[in-house]
Amino acid sequence: MGHLAGSYVGLLTTRRVLLVEDDDMVREALGTVLHRAGHFVLPVASAADAMDALSLVPFDMVLSDVVLPHGSGFDVAAHARRVRPGLPVVLMSSFVAEDLVTAPTHAADAFLRKPVMPGQILELITGLTTGVRAEVAKARSIAPPAHSRLYTATDTVRGLLHLISMRDTYTLEHSRRVRRLTNRLARAIGLPDEQVKEISLAAWVHDVGKIAVPGSVLHKTGPLTPDEMVLMRGHAVAGAAILASLGMPPQIVNTVRHHHERYDGDRTCRYHGYPAGLAGDEIPLSARILTVVDAFDAMTTPRCYRTPVSVKDALREVQDLAGMHFDPNVARVFLEMMSV
């Protein structure tokens, strides 16, 4: 699985697949197959969630079960045709012959009989998406889909938060807390209002890339294996790629991409910075601000794999790591702000 590290770097050139399946075991198994092949996957469990996702993320393909809560695979396919013209749709069913009889005309580009073989899916992804992406991108550049909510940054953020909540309630609440504290810190540093707004938006969606992390890794209660760590650390690049594909400003994209860099650039320590190993002023100031707040909130809130530390102990950790993990000037202002 070592090649997965590079799959996030090339996220914009790999396939982005919306996987719609209400059976938890099947969804996890198919998602794992696609992840291991280097694809970005957003797994959802209902037709309603799939339709929301289609209006927000520029997928390259939809892979959906026919029988779903809150609608059907046919509803998902019809919605995909409306909001993303030319987007390939593959439907899965245990009763392909029966479903073909009732299926609307041109409901899907292909039907797969369940249980689906991994090789079938990977072959279809390559075959159906080759040569299609440029045409779809061209169509999107003319005008946004009528059902799309990609009109303002705020609308985009709300939609992304909804996608986050599908996967992980903690990440959603963590992002809200980080946004509030990042806003305070940016103002305490004395940044202009426009920059404060940009950092706040970045803080709100800084972990959106975790929708690309398999649930078995995201919710694991024990230590992560090296391969699982690669997947988890890939969320920074994955999130930046998602935001870039949605037209978010470069400042926000770069803040999200680099919010796990380490100030001293040390790549030999256990908690080295990623993804680029930047150091000092090479790291955007907005990312250096977000790094401190993100770490503080992570330390002081319970996670499935550890208990929280006290606010006092977390502040001491920020002080001890100033100049190493954290920008010393940002850490100093943060500590002064939290002491008031």
C-alpha positions as CSV (number, residue, x, y, z in Angstrom):
1,M,0.0,0.0,0.0
2,G,3.0,2.3,-0.1
3,H,1.9,3.8,-3.4
4,L,-1.0,5.4,-1.6
5,A,1.2,8.2,-0.4
6,G,1.4,9.5,-3.9
7,S,-2.3,9.0,-4.7
8,Y,-3.2,12.1,-2.6
9,V,-0.5,14.2,-4.3
10,G,-2.1,13.4,-7.6
11,L,-5.7,13.7,-6.4
12,L,-6.7,16.1,-9.1
13,T,-5.6,13.6,-11.8
14,T,-7.0,10.4,-10.2
15,R,-10.7,9.5,-10.2
16,R,-13.1,10.9,-7.7
17,V,-15.8,8.4,-7.1
18,L,-19.1,8.9,-5.3
19,L,-19.9,5.5,-3.7
20,V,-23.6,5.1,-2.7
21,E,-24.3,1.9,-0.7
22,D,-26.4,1.5,2.4
23,D,-24.8,-1.8,3.5
24,D,-22.0,-0.8,5.9
25,M,-19.8,-3.9,5.2
26,V,-20.2,-3.6,1.4
27,R,-19.6,0.1,1.5
28,E,-16.4,-0.3,3.5
29,A,-15.1,-3.2,1.3
30,L,-15.7,-1.3,-1.9
31,G,-14.3,1.9,-0.5
32,T,-11.1,0.0,0.5
33,V,-10.7,-1.4,-2.9
34,L,-11.0,2.0,-4.6
35,H,-8.7,3.6,-2.0
36,R,-6.0,1.0,-2.5
37,A,-6.2,1.6,-6.3
38,G,-5.4,5.3,-5.5
39,H,-8.8,6.8,-6.1
40,F,-10.5,9.5,-4.0
41,V,-13.8,8.0,-2.6
42,L,-16.7,9.6,-0.8
43,P,-18.9,6.9,0.6
44,V,-22.5,7.8,1.5
45,A,-25.4,5.6,2.6
46,S,-28.5,7.2,1.1
47,A,-29.9,8.7,-2.1
48,A,-30.4,12.0,-0.3
49,D,-26.8,12.3,0.9
50,A,-25.6,11.3,-2.6
51,M,-27.7,14.1,-4.2
52,D,-26.2,16.7,-1.8
53,A,-22.7,15.5,-2.5
54,L,-23.2,15.7,-6.3
55,S,-24.0,19.3,-6.0
56,L,-20.8,20.1,-4.2
57,V,-17.9,17.8,-5.3
58,P,-16.9,17.5,-9.0
59,F,-16.9,13.7,-9.1
60,D,-15.6,11.7,-12.1
61,M,-18.0,8.8,-11.6
62,V,-21.0,7.6,-9.5
63,L,-21.1,4.0,-8.3
64,S,-24.5,3.3,-6.7
65,D,-26.7,0.5,-5.4
66,V,-30.2,0.5,-6.8
67,V,-32.0,0.0,-3.5
68,L,-31.3,2.8,-1.1
69,P,-32.9,4.7,1.8
70,H,-34.6,8.0,0.8
71,G,-34.8,7.2,-2.9
72,S,-33.2,4.8,-5.3
73,G,-30.1,4.5,-7.4
74,F,-32.3,5.6,-10.3
75,D,-33.0,8.9,-8.5
76,V,-29.3,9.4,-7.9
77,A,-28.5,8.7,-11.6
78,A,-31.2,11.2,-12.7
79,H,-29.9,13.8,-10.4
80,A,-26.4,13.2,-11.6
81,R,-27.5,13.7,-15.2
82,R,-29.1,17.1,-14.2
83,V,-26.3,18.6,-12.2
84,R,-23.3,17.0,-13.8
85,P,-24.0,16.4,-17.5
86,G,-21.8,13.6,-18.9
87,L,-20.9,12.2,-15.6
88,P,-20.6,8.4,-15.8
89,V,-23.0,6.4,-13.6
90,V,-22.7,2.7,-12.7
91,L,-25.6,1.0,-10.8
92,M,-25.2,-2.2,-8.8
93,S,-28.0,-4.7,-8.1
94,S,-28.6,-8.2,-7.0
95,F,-31.4,-8.4,-9.5
96,V,-30.0,-6.8,-12.7
97,A,-32.6,-8.4,-15.1
98,E,-35.6,-7.2,-13.1
99,D,-34.1,-3.7,-12.5
100,L,-33.4,-3.3,-16.2
101,V,-37.0,-3.8,-17.0
102,T,-38.1,-1.0,-14.7
103,A,-35.1,1.3,-15.3
104,P,-35.7,4.6,-17.0
105,T,-34.1,4.9,-20.4
106,H,-30.4,5.6,-20.2
107,A,-30.5,5.4,-16.4
108,A,-26.9,4.3,-16.2
109,D,-23.8,3.7,-18.3
110,A,-23.4,0.2,-16.9
111,F,-25.1,-2.2,-14.5
112,L,-23.1,-4.6,-12.3
113,R,-24.5,-7.7,-10.6
114,K,-23.9,-8.0,-6.9
115,P,-21.7,-9.2,-5.4
116,V,-19.4,-7.0,-7.5
117,M,-15.9,-8.1,-8.3
118,P,-13.2,-5.5,-7.6
119,G,-11.6,-6.0,-11.0
120,Q,-15.0,-5.1,-12.7
121,I,-15.2,-1.8,-10.8
122,L,-11.6,-0.8,-11.5
123,E,-11.9,-1.6,-15.2
124,L,-15.1,0.4,-15.5
125,I,-13.6,3.4,-13.7
126,T,-10.8,3.5,-16.2
127,G,-13.0,2.8,-19.3
128,L,-15.8,5.1,-18.5
129,T,-13.8,8.1,-17.2
130,T,-11.1,8.2,-19.8
131,G,-11.7,11.1,-22.1
132,V,-14.7,12.2,-20.2
133,R,-13.1,14.5,-17.7
134,A,-12.1,17.2,-20.1
135,E,-15.7,17.4,-21.6
136,V,-17.2,17.5,-18.1
137,A,-14.8,20.3,-17.0
138,K,-15.6,22.2,-20.2
139,A,-19.3,22.0,-19.4
140,R,-18.7,23.2,-15.9
141,S,-16.7,26.2,-17.0
142,I,-19.6,27.5,-19.1
143,A,-22.0,27.8,-16.2
144,P,-22.7,26.2,-12.8
145,P,-25.4,23.5,-12.7
146,A,-28.9,24.7,-11.9
147,H,-29.0,22.7,-8.7
148,S,-25.5,23.6,-7.6
149,R,-24.8,25.5,-4.4
150,L,-21.4,26.7,-5.5
151,Y,-22.2,30.4,-5.6
152,T,-20.5,31.8,-2.5
153,A,-17.7,30.7,-0.2
154,T,-20.2,30.4,2.6
155,D,-22.6,28.2,0.7
156,T,-19.6,26.0,-0.3
157,V,-18.4,25.7,3.3
158,R,-21.9,24.8,4.6
159,G,-22.1,22.0,2.0
160,L,-18.6,20.8,2.9
161,L,-19.6,20.7,6.6
162,H,-22.6,18.6,5.7
163,L,-20.3,16.2,3.9
164,I,-18.0,16.1,6.9
165,S,-20.9,15.3,9.2
166,M,-21.8,12.2,7.1
167,R,-18.5,10.7,8.1
168,D,-17.5,12.0,11.5
169,T,-19.4,14.1,14.1
170,Y,-16.2,14.8,16.1
171,T,-14.5,16.4,13.0
172,L,-17.5,18.7,12.5
173,E,-17.6,19.9,16.1
174,H,-13.8,20.2,16.2
175,S,-13.9,22.4,13.1
176,R,-16.5,24.7,14.6
177,R,-14.4,25.1,17.8
178,V,-11.2,25.6,15.8
179,R,-12.9,28.2,13.6
180,R,-14.0,30.3,16.6
181,L,-10.6,30.2,18.3
182,T,-8.7,30.8,15.1
183,N,-10.8,33.9,14.5
184,R,-9.8,35.2,18.0
185,L,-6.1,34.5,17.5
186,A,-5.9,36.1,14.1
187,R,-7.5,39.3,15.5
188,A,-5.2,39.2,18.5
189,I,-2.2,39.0,16.1
190,G,-3.6,42.1,14.4
191,L,-4.4,40.8,11.0
192,P,-6.7,42.8,8.8
193,D,-10.4,41.9,8.7
194,E,-10.3,40.3,5.2
195,Q,-7.4,38.0,6.2
196,V,-9.2,37.1,9.4
197,K,-12.2,36.0,7.3
198,E,-10.1,33.9,5.1
199,I,-8.4,32.2,8.0
200,S,-11.7,31.6,9.6
201,L,-13.1,29.9,6.5
202,A,-10.0,27.8,6.2
203,A,-10.3,26.7,9.9
204,W,-13.9,25.7,9.3
205,V,-13.0,23.3,6.5
206,H,-9.4,22.4,7.5
207,D,-10.3,18.7,8.0
208,V,-12.6,18.2,5.0
209,G,-10.0,15.9,3.5
210,K,-10.9,13.4,6.1
211,I,-13.9,12.4,4.0
212,A,-11.2,10.7,1.8
213,V,-9.9,8.6,4.7
214,P,-11.5,5.1,5.1
215,G,-13.8,4.8,8.1
216,S,-11.8,1.9,9.5
217,V,-8.8,4.3,9.8
218,L,-10.7,7.4,10.8
219,H,-12.5,5.7,13.7
220,K,-9.8,3.3,14.8
221,T,-9.3,3.1,18.6
222,G,-5.8,1.7,18.6
223,P,-2.5,2.9,17.1
224,L,-2.4,3.4,13.4
225,T,-0.1,1.2,11.2
226,P,2.4,3.0,9.0
227,D,0.1,2.5,6.0
228,E,-2.9,3.8,7.9
229,M,-0.8,6.8,9.0
230,V,-0.1,7.6,5.4
231,L,-3.8,7.6,4.7
232,M,-4.6,9.8,7.7
233,R,-1.8,12.3,6.9
234,G,-3.1,12.4,3.3
235,H,-6.1,14.4,4.5
236,A,-4.3,17.7,4.3
237,V,-3.5,17.4,0.6
238,A,-6.9,15.7,-0.1
239,G,-8.7,18.6,1.5
240,A,-6.7,21.2,-0.4
241,A,-7.4,19.4,-3.7
242,I,-11.2,19.3,-2.9
243,L,-11.2,23.0,-2.1
244,A,-9.2,23.9,-5.2
245,S,-11.6,21.9,-7.4
246,L,-14.5,23.9,-5.9
247,G,-12.9,27.2,-6.7
248,M,-12.0,28.3,-3.2
249,P,-9.3,31.1,-3.0
250,P,-5.7,30.0,-3.1
251,Q,-5.0,31.4,0.3
252,I,-7.6,29.1,1.9
253,V,-6.4,26.1,-0.2
254,N,-2.8,26.7,0.9
255,T,-3.8,27.1,4.6
256,V,-5.6,23.8,4.6
257,R,-2.7,22.1,2.7
258,H,0.0,23.2,5.2
259,H,-1.8,23.3,8.5
260,H,0.2,20.2,9.7
261,E,3.7,21.6,8.8
262,R,6.2,21.8,11.7
263,Y,7.8,25.2,12.3
264,D,11.4,23.9,12.6
265,G,11.0,21.7,9.5
266,D,12.4,18.6,11.4
267,R,11.4,15.5,9.4
268,T,13.3,13.1,11.5
269,C,11.1,13.3,14.7
270,R,8.1,11.1,15.2
271,Y,5.7,14.0,14.8
272,H,7.3,15.5,11.7
273,G,5.5,18.1,9.6
274,Y,3.6,17.2,6.4
275,P,3.0,17.2,3.5
276,A,5.8,19.3,2.2
277,G,8.2,19.6,5.2
278,L,8.2,23.4,5.1
279,A,9.8,25.4,7.8
280,G,9.6,28.9,9.3
281,D,8.2,31.6,7.0
282,E,7.9,29.0,4.2
283,I,4.7,28.0,5.9
284,P,1.9,30.5,5.3
285,L,1.2,32.6,8.4
286,S,-2.5,31.5,8.3
287,A,-1.4,27.9,8.5
288,R,0.9,28.6,11.4
289,I,-2.0,30.2,13.2
290,L,-4.3,27.3,12.5
291,T,-1.6,24.7,13.6
292,V,-1.6,26.1,17.1
293,V,-5.3,26.2,17.5
294,D,-5.9,22.8,15.8
295,A,-3.3,21.1,18.1
296,F,-4.7,22.8,21.3
297,D,-8.3,21.7,20.5
298,A,-7.2,18.2,19.6
299,M,-5.3,17.9,23.0
300,T,-8.2,19.1,25.1
301,T,-11.1,17.1,23.6
302,P,-11.8,13.4,23.9
303,R,-11.0,11.1,20.9
304,C,-11.8,7.5,20.3
305,Y,-8.2,6.6,20.8
306,R,-7.2,8.7,23.8
307,T,-8.5,10.8,26.7
308,P,-8.1,14.6,26.7
309,V,-5.6,16.6,28.7
310,S,-6.4,19.6,30.8
311,V,-6.4,23.1,29.4
312,K,-3.4,23.9,31.7
313,D,-1.4,21.0,30.4
314,A,-2.3,21.7,26.8
315,L,-1.1,25.3,27.2
316,R,2.1,24.1,28.7
317,E,2.6,21.8,25.7
318,V,2.1,24.8,23.3
319,Q,4.7,26.7,25.4
320,D,7.2,23.8,25.4
321,L,6.9,23.3,21.6
322,A,7.2,26.9,20.6
323,G,10.0,27.3,18.1
324,M,9.8,23.6,17.3
325,H,6.3,22.5,16.3
326,F,4.8,26.0,16.6
327,D,5.7,29.4,15.4
328,P,7.1,31.0,18.6
329,N,5.5,34.4,17.9
330,V,2.1,32.8,17.2
331,A,2.4,30.6,20.2
332,R,3.2,33.6,22.4
333,V,0.2,35.5,21.3
334,F,-2.0,32.4,21.8
335,L,-0.8,31.9,25.3
336,E,-1.3,35.6,26.2
337,M,-4.8,35.4,24.7
338,M,-5.7,32.3,26.7
339,S,-4.5,33.8,29.9
340,V,-6.9,36.7,29.8
